[in-house]
């Protein structure tokens, strides 16, 4: 049984040094229809990132202001924020045993996480050869599998879940075997 992981971020910028609001991660086997499992959802301390001079973009703030109130409050609310050292500890532990690690586009989630880890003088918990890009995979399908199933847009854990389920659909459609 393969163990892949999907990571999704919600941020205050699109730059590699973006302030990270939330991280969602879920494990799954892309070769089966088994439900994704072992979800991780962390709300990062924004003040601590401000001290590191992580970027906040005015356009992104305006974009967040236009989102559904429930999603906006979840991403931007102050409660249950974790320190960066706790975030690193939990994400590193979660990554143990992964065969491959996915995200939606190689220059967003990975770039931001790598930049943050570098700022914290900590190696990322994956190897360069483990990273995969779901956006490219979905372009190979007859239609984007996320479109028929995804709800709760811009909740990092929900996005990670639906992206993982969509990879399972794409692997099946494309005949990808282990």
Protein Blocks (a to p, Z undefined) as FASTA:
>chain_A
ZZddddddddfbfbfkbccfbdcdddddfkbcbdcehiacddddfklmmmnopacdfklm
mmmmmpcfklmmmmmmmghpacfklmmmmmmmmmgopabdcdehjklmmmmmmmmmmmno
pacfbdfklpccfklmmmmpmbdfklmmpghehiaklmmmmmmmmmmmmmmmnopaZZ
